[in-house]
Amino acid sequence: MRGVTGRLMLLDTASLYFRAYFGVPDSVRAPDGTPVNAVRGLLDFIDRLVKDHRPDELVACMDADWRPQWRVDLIPSYKAHRVAEERAGGPDEEEVPDTLSPQVPVIEAVLDALGIARVGVAGYEADDVIGTFTAIAEGPVDIVTGDRDLYQLVDDARGVRVLYPLKGVGTLQVTDEAWLREKYGVDGPGYADLALLRGDPSDGLPGVPGIGEKTAAKLLAEFGDLAGIMAAVDDREARLTPSQRKRLDEARPYVAVAPKVVRVAGDVPLPEVTTALPRASRDGATLEALAQRWGLGGSLQRLLTTLAS
């Protein structure tokens, strides 16, 4: 797939519709009483993002597989606590609030009718789709996500930053290398090593026992990266405490496989899609039917007006 040249905005779509679902009252409903708070909330988010940041290209990145088997094979605890139902021969079902699940197909249908590129790839998470689009982009990239894992993609030289919602999407934390260094003492790639060492209970990543965030940051400052830290374990002259050396040595099996799990893929086979921000809906008749069926009202109309401008 050819590189994207304009300002590209990549949406971690599930992250945003989860935030919309919990941030917009479930009293926001379709004419038949079905909650559409996540649908309308996401449309309002996209409207605000386009108004404030004026991307040339926009992709709604999807989780075709929220818990890929190749990651589970390496670390079986990966996202295990979120599994609602195991499925043989296909992705496990994720635990999702009962009134959110029915809204996801509506979100997908509305995005498609609008003409906003929607990309999910079998066997990969949205993070991996975002990582691959970022890798091929030739212009600046804004990644909109409530998932700190994507801080690893921040790259000032290439104009790659993460817009992290603090309140809705009206207040965004603009995450660049200066912010990462101030907060964590690392750059983008260093954040992946930090997360690997520290662990992440929300993703079922155990980390290295006894190595918390501050210790991980100090070790990375001292030895450069994960490989440098593990080389120091074998170097008796290296400045590691006996307990750090012991814990890192015992964690070698985890450290050997964790990088592939923690680092987002940059080589996902993306489909050919038109990423240009649409100026008008792709399928007006379908969009009108969806608007009537689900009572999308002002949220959809505001977004259409913003796209047209």
Helices and strands as residue ranges (DSSP letters): E 8-12, H 13-23, H 37-53, E 57-61, H 69-74, G 80-82, E 83-85, E 93-94, H 103-114, E 117-119, H 126-136, E 141-144, G 148-153, G 156-158, E 160-167, E 171-175, H 177-184, H 188-198, G 201-203, H 213-223, H 226-233, H 242-250, H 252-262, H 284-294, H 297-308
